Structures are given as structure tokens and as C-alpha cells.
């Protein structure tokens, strides 16, 4: 499995002027359950794991929060690059949700075929087993990993938006 499939990304946020209190502002938002001000408190359940003047690490504490956007374990550092915030994020809860959902769909399809009388569908499966198993394999096992890889395109933008808001405060 390549790194592009792992539920992890990192990067650097480098504004023109970095607020010296950006990490404290973010820590206050985490404590106030307002990491995402537009989301409900139920989806803002984060806990601060580590905090110092130059480092902040927070983690999602519930499935609702973890599956909401995918900022499951976030580390922010201001000591690596002057005037910038280095971030690293893992989203194993979000990835697990995708994988679990794919497995649930597979179990539901296989269970319904095995337990319910679908004579026409069963005849189609017997006639084209490669198509059935290929589609089942793709949508239930491969597609979740494609989603995990694609997630890296969108979640960093949400994190940058949060950092920009905290930098302005």
C-alpha cells in the first residue's frame, strides 16, 4: 500500500503574518467545542492531548466527530518553520468508518442474496459470477480506499480555513 492510501497528510500553513497566539486561540476553540463553528457541538468533540507554546495536538473523541470531516488527530507546530504552522493530521477514524461501511454493505448484499428469494438475481449471479464478485469487491473493498486517498485533496483546505480564522482572531 502506498503512502497515498494511508489516512495521513501534513503540510505548512505560511500566512503573510502569523499571530503569536494562533495555537492558544485554537486551543480555546477546542475547549469551547468550536473547532468548526458551523457544526454542532456533537461533531466538535475534541480533546487536547498536548499543548505548549510551540505545539498543539488535539484528537477527536467520538465517532461522530471523527467521521464528520476527518481531522481525527491533529498536531500543529510553530517551531519547525519560522512564521509558519507545520501540521500533520491522521484520519484513521474517518478511514475506519469508510471501510466499515463498505464491509457492512457487502454483508448486507451477501446476506440478502443468501436469505431472501431472488430467483432472477440469483440466476444472473450464476450466469455472470465474475461481474457480481468484481462489483462487490470494487464497491465494498476498493472504493473505501479510493475515498481515503481522495480525502487528502479536500481536508487540508478545511484545516487551512480553520488556521486562517484562528490567525485573524
N, C-alpha and C positions, 0 to 999 in steps of 0.2 A: 504494500500500500504506500503510495507516495505521500509526501507532505501535503499535497493539495487536498487529500481526502481527510487529513486529520482535522478535528474540530479545534483549531488554534490559529490565531493570527497575531501579528504585532506590527507596530509602526511608530511613527513620530508625528506629533502634533506640534508645529512650529508657527505660532502666530507672530505678527509683527512685534507685539509687546506682550510678554507673558506676565500675568498677575502673580505677585509673590505669594498670594493666598489661595491660589487655584485649588490646591489639594485640600486645604481646610474647608473651602467652600463646598467642594464635592463631598467631603466627609459629613458636613452638616446636612447636605441633601440626602445622603444615605441614611443618616439617623432619623431624619424627618420623613422618610419614605417618599421622597420626591426626586429620585434619580431621573425618572421620566415624569415630568409634571403633568403630561397629558394622559397618563394612565392611572388606573385606580390604585389604591393603597394595597390591594390584594396582589397586584402584579409588581409591586415595588418593595418586596420583602428581601432586603439585602442586610448583611451584617458585615461590619468592618473586622477584618482578620488581622490587619497590621496597619499601623499608622505612625508616621514620623514626619519631620519637617520636609523630607525629600521623597517620601514614599507613601503610597496609599494602596491598600489591597482590600477589596471587598468581594463578597460572594453571595450568590442567590441562595436563599434558604428554603424555598418551596418549589414544587414542580410548576405551579402557575407562573412564578417569576422566571424560572429557568426556561420554560417553553415560550414565554412571551416574546422575547427578542433574541435571546441567546447570549447576553452578557452574563455568563454564569460565574466566571472567576476572573476578575479584572485586577491587574497590577499596573499602577501608574507611578512613574519615577521622574523626578526633575533633576537628578544628579548625573545622568549619563550624557546628555547633550545640553549645553548652556542655553537658556532661553527657550527650552522646548520640554514637552512631556513625552517620554517614551512609554508606550502602552503595550501590554501583552494580555491577550484575552483567550480563555478557553471556553468552549461551549459544549461540554460533554452532556449536560442535562438536555439541552436542545437536541443534540445528536441522538441521545438515547430515546427521546420522545419520537423522533422520526423513525428510528429503527424499530422501536416497539410498535408504532402504528403500522408499519409495513408488515411486521410479523402477525399482528392482530388481523389485518386484512387477509393475509394468507391463510390463517387458521379459520377465519370466517368463511372464506371461499371453499376451502377443502372440507370443512365441516358441513356446510350446506350441501355440497355435492354428495358427500358420503351419507348424510342422514335424510335428505329430502328427495322425493321422487321427481327428478327432472329427466325424463327419458330422452327427450330431444337433445338436451345439452350433453347428457352422458354419451349419446351416440356421436355427437360432434367431437367430444374429447377422445373417444375411441378411434374416430376417423383421422383426427389431426392431433395426436398427443404432443408432438413437438411444438405446435403453436400454443397449446394450453400451458405446458410446462415452461415454455420460453417466456410467455407473457407474465405468468405467475412469478417466475424468477426475476424478471426485469422489474416489475412494479412493486414487488414485496421485498426484494433483497438488494437490487442495484440502485433503483431510484432513490431510496433514502440517502445513499452515499453521494449521489449526484447533488441532492439538495444540500447536504452538508458542505460539499465543495462550493456550490453556488452561494451559500450563506456568507462566505468571505467577501463577496462583492458588495453586499449591502450593509452588513452590521458595522463595519468600520465607519461608514458615513454617519450612522446614528451615534456612535461614540464620539466622533469629531463634533457633531452638533451639541452633544452634552458638554464637551470640553469648551466649546466656544461660548455656550451660555454661562458656564462657571467662570470663564475668563473675563466676562463682561461684568459679573457681579462684584 
